[in-house]
Amino acid sequence: MNPINPFSRREFLQNNAMGIGSVALAWLMRQEGVQAVPPVIKQKPVTDLHLRQPQQPAKARAMISMFQHGGPSHMDLTDPKPELTKYDGTDYTGDVAFSFVNQASKKLLGSPFKFRKHGQCGTEISELLPHIAEIVDDICLIRSMHTGANGHEVSIRYFHGGIPGVLGRPHLASWLLYALGSETQDLPAYMVMTDPDGHPVDGVNNWSNGFMPPLFQGTVLRPREPRILNLAAPSHLKGTLQQQNLALLQKLNQRHLEQSGGDPDLDARIASYELAARMQTAATEALDISKETQATQTMYGIDQDATREYGTRCLIARRLVERGVRFIQLFLGGQPWDNHGSIRTALPAVCKRVDQPAAALVKDLKQRGMLDSTIVHWGGEIGRLPVTQVMGDPAAAGRDHNGQGFSIWMAGGGLKGGLAYGATDEFGHKAVENVVTPNDYQATLMSLFGLDHSQVIFHHNGQPQVITANRPARIVSEILS
């Protein structure tokens, strides 16, 4: 502490604010590693977010993941099973692993919802997803996902971190930033958009940097306005006074740099704090959807109560990608797809909320020429069982967890559109054709970003680590264009 100047530079910056929000400050602190305890030993080449070239030609440069926590019921949404309907109410003869044994049943439950073919590809989609049905020629529907586990957290961590159930692994997005850096110096490269109803199941683990430096952690936007607190300059600091303050701070920093002999680490730290000022303009502009046309806002459902909130986040996600953000992930509060009961009413309600905004995101990216370089993902960590949970009143019936076979879909970024890949058995219980694991998913996505998943290596505790944790993983070449 200098007795002449009782504030450190960080305190001066924070106390005077100059419009720098808490998210910006947290991002910058991660850049300089001040949150790492114990101090992270720098390992080349992962000391910054400078833009790096992929290992091979890339088709994708950004990704938007709409993660659907809880396990969307594939046999009611994307994977029609006529045999399940035919044998509705009869006993299932196969083995079933139940999560809720006290409510378990082996009575088959045919879908109460109708399917029909859509698009030139003729893929069958449920009546609950009319808007996603409109983009079926643009999406790659994988009907053979398999985690081998029925639990939420174990499968979520498998999708995000590469090993079922294991905490402390970096998210897929962290690996992308580690390998490729950032295309923007004005916004965080990995952004997380949470729900006004709260965090998803497994909380902050969903965007963890794991054993990587905090630089590669997701930056969370607030679920309500203002999405970044204190982003606008206080009234008494706006305009000329703010510019004078910034100029003074830059002059003080430069003098300190010269006195230290041009320390490169100090130079980098000064540059990172200058990013905060740039974020004032960049983040304010990126998060402001008011300048979007009425037609665009209507397409996302922002004019409707049911879709306004999720539609707003999907539209912001497109704006962030447009401005160079590498990875954005949208979450829902809790696990709204976890329909153990009352599936006839609960499932249509959550579909109504996300169907139109999700389809609008794909349409919007496509009409702007951005879909070819942006991967869009929609899916949960598990699916549902073909048998009834909660016997008795049909209105109370639901479905238990199922990680043996379920569906996700993706679009853009080098993926084939109009494709339904893989299959579950006749009742939708197990993946039986072209099985895809989360490790296959990770390896395939990395390849679209021009990366060999086995050659993007981070050394942790002296051991080389890769996204798939050296587990069996294949690039699903059949779904690539």
C-alpha positions in Angstrom: 0.0 0.0 0.0 1.4 3.4 -1.0 0.8 6.0 1.8 0.5 8.7 -0.9 -2.0 6.6 -2.9 -4.0 4.5 -0.4 -5.7 2.5 -3.2 -4.2 -0.3 -5.3 -4.8 0.0 -9.0 -7.4 -2.7 -8.8 -9.2 -0.9 -6.0 -9.0 2.4 -7.9 -10.5 0.7 -10.9 -13.2 -1.0 -9.0 -14.2 1.8 -6.7 -14.4 4.3 -9.4 -16.1 1.7 -11.6 -16.1 3.8 -14.8 -18.9 1.5 -15.9 -17.0 -1.7 -15.5 -19.5 -4.4 -14.4 -18.8 -7.3 -12.1 -18.8 -9.8 -14.9 -16.2 -7.8 -16.8 -14.0 -7.6 -13.7 -14.4 -11.3 -13.0 -13.4 -12.1 -16.6 -10.4 -9.9 -16.4 -9.3 -11.4 -13.0 -9.5 -14.8 -14.6 -7.3 -13.6 -17.4 -4.6 -12.6 -15.0 -5.1 -15.8 -12.9 -5.8 -14.0 -9.6 -8.6 -16.5 -8.7 -6.4 -19.6 -9.0 -5.4 -21.1 -5.7 -2.8 -22.4 -5.6 -1.2 -20.3 -8.4 -1.4 -22.1 -11.7 1.9 -22.9 -13.2 1.8 -21.5 -16.7 2.2 -24.1 -19.4 2.8 -23.2 -23.0 0.8 -22.6 -25.1 -2.1 -22.0 -22.8 -1.2 -18.6 -21.3 -3.7 -16.4 -23.2 -6.7 -16.3 -25.5 -4.9 -15.1 -28.5 -6.4 -16.4 -31.7 -4.7 -19.7 -32.7 -5.0 -21.7 -36.0 -6.7 -25.1 -35.9 -4.7 -28.2 -36.6 -6.5 -28.8 -39.9 -9.1 -27.0 -42.0 -12.2 -26.1 -39.9 -15.8 -25.9 -40.9 -17.0 -24.4 -37.6 -15.8 -21.4 -35.8 -18.5 -21.1 -33.1 -21.1 -23.1 -31.3 -24.4 -22.5 -29.5 -25.6 -25.2 -27.2 -29.2 -25.3 -26.0 -28.9 -27.8 -23.2 -32.2 -29.4 -22.2 -31.7 -30.6 -18.6 -33.8 -33.5 -17.4 -34.1 -35.8 -20.4 -36.5 -35.0 -23.2 -38.8 -37.9 -24.0 -37.5 -39.0 -27.4 -40.4 -41.4 -28.1 -42.8 -38.5 -27.6 -40.8 -35.9 -29.6 -38.3 -37.2 -32.2 -38.3 -41.0 -32.3 -41.7 -42.4 -33.2 -42.4 -46.0 -32.1 -45.5 -47.5 -33.6 -44.9 -50.8 -31.8 -44.9 -49.0 -28.5 -48.3 -47.6 -29.4 -49.5 -50.9 -30.6 -48.6 -52.7 -27.3 -49.6 -49.8 -25.0 -50.6 -51.1 -21.6 -49.0 -54.5 -22.0 -46.0 -55.8 -20.1 -42.5 -55.0 -21.4 -40.5 -58.2 -21.6 -37.0 -56.6 -21.5 -34.8 -55.7 -18.6 -35.3 -52.2 -17.2 -33.1 -50.2 -14.8 -35.4 -47.9 -12.8 -34.3 -44.8 -10.9 -37.6 -44.7 -8.9 -38.4 -48.3 -8.0 -41.3 -47.4 -5.7 -43.2 -46.0 -8.7 -41.9 -48.4 -11.3 -43.9 -50.4 -13.8 -43.3 -52.6 -16.7 -46.4 -51.5 -18.5 -45.6 -50.0 -21.9 -46.8 -46.4 -22.4 -47.6 -45.5 -26.0 -47.1 -41.9 -26.9 -50.2 -39.8 -26.6 -48.8 -37.4 -29.2 -49.0 -37.7 -33.0 -46.1 -37.8 -35.4 -45.9 -37.0 -39.1 -43.3 -36.6 -41.8 -41.8 -33.2 -42.5 -39.6 -31.5 -45.1 -38.0 -33.0 -48.2 -36.2 -35.5 -46.0 -39.5 -36.9 -44.6 -38.2 -37.2 -41.0 -41.0 -37.8 -38.5 -41.4 -35.2 -35.7 -44.0 -34.9 -32.9 -46.9 -32.5 -33.0 -45.3 -30.9 -29.9 -42.4 -29.5 -31.9 -44.1 -27.8 -34.9 -41.4 -25.1 -35.3 -38.5 -27.6 -35.1 -40.4 -29.7 -37.7 -40.1 -26.7 -40.1 -36.3 -26.8 -40.0 -36.0 -30.6 -40.2 -34.1 -30.3 -43.6 -31.4 -28.3 -41.8 -30.9 -30.5 -38.8 -29.0 -33.7 -38.1 -31.1 -35.8 -35.8 -29.2 -38.4 -33.8 -31.6 -41.1 -32.5 -28.9 -43.4 -31.0 -27.3 -41.4 -28.2 -26.1 -43.6 -25.3 -24.5 -42.7 -21.9 -25.0 -46.1 -20.3 -26.2 -44.4 -17.1 -29.6 -43.2 -16.1 -28.7 -40.4 -13.6 -28.7 -36.7 -14.5 -25.4 -35.6 -13.0 -23.4 -38.6 -14.2 -24.6 -38.1 -17.8 -24.3 -34.3 -17.8 -20.7 -34.6 -16.7 -20.1 -37.2 -19.4 -21.4 -34.8 -22.1 -19.5 -31.8 -20.7 -16.3 -33.2 -19.3 -15.7 -36.6 -21.1 -16.0 -39.0 -18.2 -19.3 -40.2 -16.6 -19.9 -38.6 -13.2 -16.5 -37.2 -12.6 -16.1 -33.7 -11.3 -13.2 -31.4 -12.0 -13.0 -31.9 -15.7 -12.9 -29.0 -18.2 -16.0 -28.3 -20.3 -15.9 -28.9 -24.0 -15.9 -25.2 -24.5 -12.8 -24.8 -22.3 -11.0 -27.2 -24.6 -12.0 -25.2 -27.6 -10.7 -22.0 -26.1 -7.5 -23.7 -25.0 -6.9 -24.9 -28.5 -8.2 -22.0 -30.6 -8.3 -18.9 -28.4 -10.8 -16.1 -29.0 -11.9 -14.2 -32.1 -12.9 -11.2 -30.0 -10.9 -9.1 -27.6 -14.0 -7.1 -26.6 -16.2 -9.9 -25.1 -15.6 -13.1 -23.2 -15.1 -16.0 -25.6 -17.2 -18.5 -23.6 -20.5 -17.3 -22.3 -23.2 -18.9 -20.2 -26.9 -17.9 -20.2 -28.8 -19.1 -17.2 -32.5 -19.2 -16.5 -34.5 -16.7 -14.4 -35.8 -19.7 -12.5 -32.3 -20.6 -11.3 -29.3 -22.7 -12.2 -29.7 -26.1 -13.9 -29.2 -29.3 -12.0 -25.5 -29.7 -11.1 -25.2 -25.9 -10.9 -21.9 -24.2 -11.8 -20.3 -27.6 -12.6 -22.0 -27.2 -16.0 -19.5 -24.5 -17.1 -16.4 -25.5 -15.1 -12.8 -25.0 -16.4 -11.9 -28.0 -14.3 -8.1 -28.4 -14.0 -7.5 -25.7 -16.6 -6.7 -22.1 -15.6 -9.8 -19.9 -14.7 -9.1 -18.1 -18.0 -11.1 -20.9 -19.7 -14.2 -20.9 -17.5 -17.6 -19.8 -18.7 -18.6 -16.2 -18.0 -22.2 -16.1 -16.7 -24.7 -13.5 -17.9 -27.4 -12.6 -15.5 -30.8 -14.1 -16.5 -32.6 -10.8 -16.1 -31.9 -7.2 -17.1 -29.4 -5.8 -16.6 -27.5 -8.9 -17.7 -24.3 -7.3 -16.6 -24.5 -5.2 -13.4 -22.9 -1.7 -13.4 -22.1 -1.8 -17.1 -23.2 1.7 -17.8 -21.0 4.5 -16.3 -22.4 6.3 -13.3 -23.9 9.6 -14.3 -21.2 11.6 -12.5 -18.5 9.8 -14.5 -20.0 9.8 -17.9 -18.7 11.6 -21.0 -15.6 13.8 -20.8 -14.9 13.0 -17.1 -14.9 9.2 -17.8 -12.5 9.7 -20.7 -10.2 11.8 -18.5 -10.3 9.1 -15.8 -9.4 6.4 -18.4 -6.6 8.6 -19.8 -5.2 9.2 -16.4 -5.3 5.5 -15.5 -3.6 4.6 -18.7 -0.9 7.2 -18.0 -0.3 5.9 -14.5 -0.2 2.3 -15.8 2.3 3.3 -18.5 4.5 5.1 -16.0 4.4 2.0 -13.7 5.3 -0.2 -16.6 8.3 1.9 -17.5 9.5 2.0 -13.9 9.3 -1.8 -13.8 11.5 -2.2 -16.8 8.8 -3.1 -19.3 7.7 -6.3 -17.5 5.7 -8.3 -20.2 3.4 -9.8 -17.6 2.5 -6.3 -16.3 2.0 -5.1 -19.9 -0.4 -8.0 -20.5 -2.3 -7.1 -17.3 -2.6 -3.5 -18.3 -4.0 -4.6 -21.7 -6.5 -6.8 -19.9 -7.9 -4.0 -17.9 -8.2 -1.9 -21.0 -10.5 -4.6 -22.3 -12.9 -3.6 -19.5 -13.4 -0.2 -21.1 -14.0 -1.8 -24.5 -16.5 -4.1 -22.9 -18.6 -1.1 -21.9 -19.4 -0.5 -25.5 -19.2 -4.0 -26.9 -21.3 -5.7 -24.3 -23.9 -3.0 -24.1 -24.4 -3.2 -27.9 -24.4 -7.0 -28.1 -27.0 -7.4 -25.4 -29.4 -4.8 -26.8 -32.0 -6.5 -29.0 -34.1 -3.3 -29.4 -32.5 -2.6 -32.8 -33.5 -6.0 -34.2 -36.4 -5.8 -36.6 -39.9 -6.6 -35.4 -40.0 -9.5 -37.8 -36.9 -11.0 -36.3 -38.2 -10.5 -32.7 -41.5 -12.1 -33.7 -39.7 -15.1 -35.3 -38.1 -15.8 -31.9 -41.4 -15.5 -30.1 -40.5 -12.4 -28.1 -44.0 -11.1 -28.6 -45.5 -14.0 -26.7 -45.5 -14.7 -23.0 -44.6 -18.4 -23.3 -41.5 -17.9 -25.5 -40.4 -14.3 -24.7 -37.7 -15.2 -22.2 -36.1 -18.1 -24.0 -36.5 -16.4 -27.3 -34.7 -13.3 -26.0 -31.7 -15.5 -24.9 -31.6 -17.3 -28.3 -31.5 -14.0 -30.1 -28.8 -12.6 -27.8 -26.8 -15.8 -28.5 -27.0 -15.1 -32.2 -25.8 -11.6 -31.6 -22.9 -12.8 -29.5 -21.7 -15.3 -32.2 -22.0 -12.5 -34.7 -19.5 -10.5 -32.6 -16.9 -13.2 -32.3 -17.9 -15.2 -29.2 -16.7 -18.8 -29.6 -19.1 -20.7 -27.4 -22.5 -19.9 -25.9 -24.6 -22.3 -23.8 -28.2 -21.8 -22.8 -29.6 -23.6 -19.7 -33.1 -24.0 -18.2 -33.7 -23.8 -14.5 -33.6 -27.2 -12.7 -34.6 -30.0 -15.0 -37.9 -29.2 -16.7 -37.7 -32.2 -19.0 -37.7 -34.6 -16.1 -41.2 -35.7 -16.6 -41.7 -38.5 -14.1 -45.4 -37.7 -13.9 -48.2 -35.8 -15.7 -46.3 -36.1 -19.0 -49.4 -35.3 -21.0 -49.4 -31.7 -19.6 -45.8 -31.2 -18.5 -44.1 -32.1 -21.8 -46.3 -29.8 -24.0 -45.6 -26.9 -21.6 -41.8 -27.1 -21.8 -42.0 -27.8 -25.6 -44.0 -24.6 -26.0 -41.4 -22.6 -24.3 -38.3 -23.7 -26.4 -39.6 -25.0 -29.7 -40.1 -21.7 -31.5 -37.0 -19.9 -30.2 -34.8 -22.9 -31.0 -36.1 -23.2 -34.6 -35.8 -19.4 -35.0 -32.1 -19.5 -34.1 -31.4 -22.0 -36.9 -33.5 -20.0 -39.4 -31.9 -16.7 -38.4 -28.3 -18.0 -38.6 -29.1 -19.5 -42.0 -30.7 -16.4 -43.5 -27.6 -14.4 -42.3 -25.2 -16.8 -43.9 -23.8 -17.8 -40.4 -25.1 -21.4 -40.1 -22.4 -22.9 -42.2 -19.8 -21.8 -39.6 -21.9 -22.1 -36.4 -22.9 -25.4 -34.8 -26.3 -25.4 -33.1 -26.9 -28.2 -30.5 -30.2 -29.1 -28.9 -30.5 -32.0 -26.5 -30.4 -33.3 -22.9 -28.2 -35.7 -21.0 -30.6 -38.7 -21.1 -34.0 -39.7 -22.5 -37.0 -41.5 -21.0 -38.1 -45.1 -20.6 -40.9 -46.7 -22.7 -42.8 -47.9 -19.6 -45.2 -46.1 -17.4 -44.1 -44.4 -14.1 -47.0 -43.7 -11.7 -49.7 -46.2 -12.5 -53.4 -45.5 -12.1 -54.8 -42.2 -13.3 -53.5 -41.8 -17.0 -53.2 -38.1 -16.5 -50.6 -38.7 -13.8 -48.5 -41.1 -15.8 -44.9 -40.2 -16.7 -41.6 -41.8 -17.7 -38.5 -42.6 -15.7 -34.8 -41.9 -16.7 -33.2 -43.7 -19.6 -29.5 -43.3 -20.7 -29.5 -46.4 -22.9 -30.9 -44.7 -25.9 -32.2 -41.2 -26.7 -32.1 -38.3 -29.2 -30.3 -35.0 -29.7 -30.1 -32.8 -32.8 -27.5 -30.5 -34.3 -27.3 -28.2 -37.2 -24.8 -26.1 -39.2 -21.0 -26.0 -39.0 -20.3 -28.9 -41.3 -23.1 -31.3 -40.2 -25.5 -32.9 -42.7 -29.0 -31.5 -42.7 -32.1 -33.6 -43.3 -30.5 -36.6 -41.7 -31.9 -39.0 -39.1 -29.0 -41.0 -37.9 -29.0 -44.2 -35.8 -31.9 -46.0 -34.1 -33.2 -47.3 -30.9 -35.1 -50.6 -30.6 -38.8 -51.0 -31.5 -39.8 -49.6 -28.1 -37.2 -46.8 -27.9 -35.4 -48.3 -24.9 -31.9 -49.0 -26.1 -29.7 -47.6 -28.9 -29.2 -50.5 -31.3 -27.9 -48.9 -34.6 -24.9 -46.6 -35.1 -24.6 -45.9 -31.3 -23.1 -42.5 -30.4 -21.6 -41.8 -27.0 -20.8 -38.4 -25.5 -17.1 -39.1 -26.3 -18.0 -39.6 -29.9 -20.0 -36.4 -29.8 -16.9 -34.5 -28.4 -14.5 -36.0 -30.9 -16.9 -35.2 -33.8 -17.4 -31.6 -32.7 -13.7 -31.1 -32.2 -13.1 -32.3 -35.8 -15.5 -29.7 -37.1 -13.4 -27.0 -35.4 -10.4 -28.4 -37.2 -9.0 -30.3 -34.1 -7.9 -33.8 -33.5 -9.4 -34.6 -30.1 -6.4 -36.9 -29.3 -3.9 -34.2 -30.0 -5.3 -31.3 -28.0 -3.4 -32.1 -24.9 -3.3 -30.3 -21.5 -0.8 -31.4 -18.9 -2.3 -31.7 -15.5 -0.2 -32.9 -12.5 2.4 -34.0 -15.0 -0.1 -36.2 -16.9 -1.3 -35.5 -20.5 -5.1 -35.0 -20.6 -7.5 -34.9 -23.6 -11.2 -34.1 -23.8 -12.2 -37.7 -24.2 -9.9 -38.9 -21.3 -8.4 -41.5 -23.6 -11.8 -43.3 -23.6 -13.0 -44.9 -26.9 -14.1 -42.2 -29.2 -14.8 -42.0 -32.9 -15.6 -39.2 -35.3 -19.1 -39.9 -36.6 -18.1 -39.2 -40.2 -21.5 -40.3 -41.5 -23.2 -37.1 -40.1 -20.6 -34.7 -41.6 -21.2 -32.9 -44.9 
